[in-house]
């Protein structure tokens, strides 16, 4: 196969074992994978790059692993790129369904838990989420700019693993 007068099979080292690839071939593979992965990501949902939930993070890990295999020659080049596209499209479809169905969203992305309400820590919720009081106080300081549980009107352990905080109103 030729492209712009260049034999693509030779230039990318298609059909060679990973140990037989040259620096130039791996470099060209990296450029092609970078451009194609960037295109695939643009076709997908931008939210997975922010890794809001485990659902998003898993796609990031798998996509990076797959594309690395295309670069280093441990997997077939074009089928691996195609598999990456399939994963990103599947993520987009699941994200669409999770917006349409609350139950599917909970299954795919998880659920939020209220850990503080009216300045009181719900120890059962904290235990279920494996959060120590020290973990919660750290997030209160970082995200609520407050130093004690009693100063929080509401704190929610969000689906992305962060704790969001609403300050108590002082009357």
N, C-alpha and C positions, 0 to 999 in steps of 0.2 A: 504494500500500500504506500502510495506517495502523496505527499502534501507539500505544496510549494517547492517542488523539486527535491524534497527530502524523503528518503525511505524511512517511513515511520517505524516499521518493524525493527530495523537496524538501530535507528536513533534512540528508541525507547528500550531496546533490548528485549522485545517481546519474544517469548519462547525460550529465553535463557534462564538458567537457574540463578537464584539470588547471589550466589557466590561468584558468578561469571559477569555480573553487571559492572560496568566501568563507572568512574566518578561522573563522567559526562552523561551517561544514560540515567543514572540515579538523579542527577541534577535536572535533566529534562523531564523525567517522570515527576519530580517534585513541582516543577513549574506547571505542568499539565494538571496534576492533581490539585494544586492550589487554585488554578483558574476554574476548573470544573467544580470543585467543592464550594468555592465562593458562589458560583452560579446556582448550584443545588441549594445552598443555604438561602439565597435570595428567593428561590421558588418556594421555600418552606416558610414556616411560621417564625417570625422574628423573636417570639417569646422564648424559644428554647435557648437562645444565646444568653439570655439573662438568667437562665437556669432557676426559674421560679420554684419549681417543684422537682421531686425525684424523677418524675416523668420526663422533664426537660433535661435533667442532668444525665440520665441514662442514654438519651439520644446523643448527647455531646460525647460521652465516653465511647460509645459503640462506633459512631461516625469517625471519630479521630483514630480509633484502632483500625477500622477497615481501611481508611485512606492511607494510613501508614504502611499497611501491607501492600497497597498498590505502588507506593514509592519504593519500598525496599525489595520488591520482587518476590515476596513470599506468598502472594496470591495472584491469580490471573488479573491482568491490568484492567481491561474494559469491563469484564463482569463485576469486578469489585466496585468500580465507579458506578455502574448501574445499580448494584446493591445499595450503595449509599443513597442514591436518588430514591429508591424504593423506601428506605427507612425514613427519610425526611418527609416523603409524601404520606406515609403511614402516620407519622407524628402529626402532620397537618390534619389528616382525617380524624384521628383520635381527639385532637384539640377541638375540632369543629363539633364532633359528637358530644364532647364533654360540656360545651357551651349550651347545647340543646337539651341535654339530659343531666339533671342534677345528680342522680344516682350514678350515672356513668362517670361524671366528673369526680365524684368521691372515690369511685373504684380506681380511676386512673391517677388522680392527683392527690387523694387523701382528703382529710377534713380538718378544719380548724377546731381548737379547743379553748374555751374560756378558762384561764387559770387564776385570774383575780377578778373579783366582782365586788364593788363597793369597799375596796380596801382590804378584802379578805382573800387569802390564798386558799384555793381549792386543792388540798393536799392529794386527794385521790386522782385528780386530773394531772397534777405535777408528777406523781408516782407513775401513772400510766404512760406518760411521755418521757419518763426517766430524766426529769429535771430536778436538780437540787435547788434548795432555796438560794444558794450562792449563784447558781446559773441564772435564776430569775432576777435576783438583785442586780447582777451584771447587766442584763438586758434592760432593766428599768433605768439604770444609769445611762447606758448607751443610747437607748431609743426614746426614753421619756424624760431624761434629764432630772430624774428624781432618785432619792436615796432610800426610800422605804416602801414596803408593800402597801402600807396604809395611805400613802399619797397617790395611789393609782385607783382611779374609778373603775377602770377595766384594763385587763391585759389578756391578749389572745395569742396563743401559740399557733402561728399561722402554718399553712400547708407547706411553705418553703423552709420551715424550721426556725424562722425568726419570731420574736415576740413583739407584737405591736402594743402600744401603750396609750391609754387615754387618761390624762391627768384629772384628779379630783378638783372640782371647782371649790374655791374658797369663798364662803359667803360673807 
